[in-house]
Each structure stands twice: as structure tokens, then as C-alpha cells.
Amino acid sequence: MRIDVSSSFLAVVDIQDRLVPAIAGGREAVGRAILLACAARRLGVPMIAAEQYPQGLGPTVPELADILDTGPIVSKISFSAMGSPEFRKRVERLERPQAVICGMEAHICALQTALDLKAAGYDAFLVRDACGSRKAVDAETAFLRAAGCGIHVVTAEMVVYEWLERAGTPAFKDILNWVK
């Protein structure tokens, strides 16, 4: 199954100021999330973003927030973004069957969001290099569990190149510069 640009949306979960410094490989994960958001914006893929208790964990990191084209970011206290009625409503309004999920922490909020999207009938794609946890073992276990539950574990470049489908287009040229 390939990720289709006209059938998918990007869910950005809890990539927040005070959380990222505690994440193993956090800056790299933010960079891959930025790549996904730039590509989504360029290709017209809808985005939805959520923040876990922003009063404590701060807002979405500014370099990512500036790229997001999501409308207001959903504030939540449930670990799964799907536990927020506002997030769920936005997802349902999109009427797109494929969910591409990136975020933090991989084994908590990102995984629970992916599991709930899968349970709600979406094809869920958890982006391994655009997710992170404080401990590497937690992230690795999250990806193993996700795969065992039928969630596709992918990388940011896999998503971007499946969205693009082919080389030689103006979008390909723009996005190629971001990949490098």
C-alpha cells in the first residue's frame, strides 16, 4: 500500500518546546517533521497539529509551527490526539483515509494516536524518523508494537517520495532541495 497525496493527511503530535530537548535525537526528529510539513504544504496535503498540555510543555517548536497550515493547534490532555473531540472532528471532516503521524513521544502520544486512528478505520503510517522518545528503547518498542498492530512504520523520505510519485515536476524540484 502506497501513501497517496490525495488520500492522506499529516498529523503532527506534541512536537513542543520543552519536550524536544529531552528526546533522544529530538532535533533530528524535528528536522524530519519539518520536511514532512514543507512537503505537505507544497503538495496540498492537509495538516492537523496537537499539543499536550501546552501550559507545561510549551507550544509547538517555532520552526515547525511557522510551516504548519493547520488552523489553530489543538490543545489536549489525553495522550492520544484522537481523545480530543476537536482533533477527531477535524480528522473526520477531511474525509481522507490515510493518516501520516509524526510526533513525541513515540511510545505514548504518537503511538496512541496511531492506534486510535487505526481503530477508527484509517490506514495509519507512523513516521519513524519524525518521532522520538526520551529513551531509545521506548521508541524502538513503539515501532515494533505499531507494526504488530498493522500500523505502517515508514520514514519521512518514504512519505515524501510516495506523495510525489515521480521526478521532473516543479514540486519534485522544490522538495528535492529540502531533502538534501
N, C-alpha and C positions, 0 to 999 in steps of 0.2 A: 504494500500500500504506500503510495506516494502522498506527500503533503501538497495539496493543491492551493494555489494562490487565491482562487475564487471561493474556496470552501472552508478556509481556515481563518482563525483569529489568534492573536497573540495575547496571552495572559501574563502580566508582569506582577509577581507576588513578593512583596516585602523586601525590596532592594533599597534599604534605608540607611541613612547617615550613620547612626550609632551602632548598627548591626554589622555593616560591611567590614569594619576594622577587626572584628572578632572572628571573621570567617576565614578558614584555610583557603588560600587562593582567591580571596574576596575581590581584589582589584581586577584579576583576570576574568572572573565571572561577570563583573560589571561591564568590562570591555566587550564580552560576547553578547550580553544583553543589549548593549548599545548597538552593536552590529545588527541584531535582530530588529530592534526598534527602527533603526535607519532604513533597513530593507523593507520592513512592513510599511513604513510611511511612504517610501518611494513607490512601492507596488500597490498601495491602496488596501493593505490588509488591516482590518480593524484591530484596535488595541484596547485592552481593559487593564487597569492597574489597581492594586490594592496595597494598603499599608496596615501593618499590625500595630495597634496601639501607638499611633504617631506621637502622642504626648510623651511617651517614654523612649521610643526607638528613633524618634525624629522623622523627618519627611523622606521621601524618595530622594536618592542622591541627585544633586542638581544636574550633573552632566547627562543623566538619563531622563530626568523629569523634563528637561528642556526639549527633548526629542519626542517624547510621548505625545500622541494625538488621541487622547482617551477621554477628554472631558474631565470633570473632577475625579480625582483619585478616590477610590472607595476606602474609607476608614473602617477597620474591623477589629473585633476582639476574638472572633472564632479563629481557630488555626487555619481551617480550610477557607479560602476565599468564597467558596460556594455556600458557606454558612452565613454569609451576609446576604440578606434579601436583595439589597441594591445590586450587588455583584451578579447574583443569579439572574435577576431581571434583565440586566444588560446583556448577559450571555445569551439568554433566550431570545431577546429582541434581534440579535444578529442573524439568527437562523442559518448558522454555519456549523457543519457537523464535526469539524476538526479543530481541536484546541492545542495550541503550541504553548507550553508552560515553561517559564523561567523564573528563578527566584531563590529566596532564602527562607528559612533553612531548608535544604533539600529534603531532609528526613522528617520535617514537621510540616510547615505550611505549604511548601511546593508539592510534596508528596500527597498530603491530604487533599489538596485542591485537585491534583491529577486523579486521585482515586475517586473523588466525588464527581468529577466531570465524566469519568469512565462509567460510573454507576448511573449517571443521568443519560447515558446513551451516546456520549461524544467519543470520537476517536481521539485519545489523548497522547500527546507527544511531549515527553519531559526532556528538556534540553540540558544534557549532562554538563557541558562546559559553561553554561549560563546559570548554573545553580551552585550552591555551596552550603556547607555546614561548618560549625566551629571545629569539629573533628572529622578528619578524612574518613574514618571508619563508618561514621553515621551517614555520610553522603554515599559511600560505596554501597552500604546496605540498603539505602533508599532506592538506588538504581536497580539493584538486584530484585528487591521486592516489587518495584514498579513493573519490571519486565515479567516477573512471575504472575502478575495480575493482569497482563495483557496491555499494559501501557508501553508505548514505543519509546525506547531510550535513544535519543538522537543527539547530534552536535549542532551547533549554530550554523556551521557551513553546510551541513546536510539540509537543514531547513531552507537556507537562503538559495542554494542551487536547485532545490526542488521547486521552490517558488518561481525561480527564473525560467526553468525548463530548457533554455537554450542560450548560447552565446551570440554575440554580434548585435544585440539590441542596445539602445541607449541606456535602458535600466541596467543591463549587464555591465556596461562600461562604468556607470556610476558606482555600482555595488562592488565591482572588482577593486576599485580604489580603496574602499572601506575594508575589504577582506585582507588586503596587503597591509 
